[in-house]
Amino acid sequence: MPGSTKAIKQGMKSGFRMAGGWLLGMGWLGLCFWGIVEAFGTEANFSEGHHPSRVLGYFLLAAAAVIFVLTANRWKKYCPESCLRLRSGLCSNWRTGTPSTIRRCLFLV
């Protein structure tokens, strides 16, 4: 019984780590979008009274770039796996697929 408790704790730890990674990734993506909107948005894109700050936008994009580089060792092992899953999912019905599916698959290969 003690071995199974240890396995459950290890699984919970792994799950919380994965959920935390997804939340941090979504936060990073939000930081990128916020930086893009602030740096390249016009006053027409915002509600009345808000003026986009180019300096803030470029600062946010620079911060996102630094985070991207510093955390590369953590996310780089998941990127090829995700790309392979996407490609295999799009090409799964190669023989019975429509011409658009076949074109997408040829583009990915």
HELIX and SHEET records of a PDB file:
HELIX    1   1 PRO A    2  PHE A   40  1                                  39    
HELIX    2   2 GLU A   43  ASN A   45  5                                   3    
HELIX    3   3 ARG A   54  LEU A   70  1                                  17    
HELIX    4   4 ALA A   72  TRP A   75  1                                   4    
HELIX    5   5 CYS A   79  LEU A   90  1                                  12    
HELIX    6   6 PRO A   99  LEU A  108  1                                  10    
END                                                                             
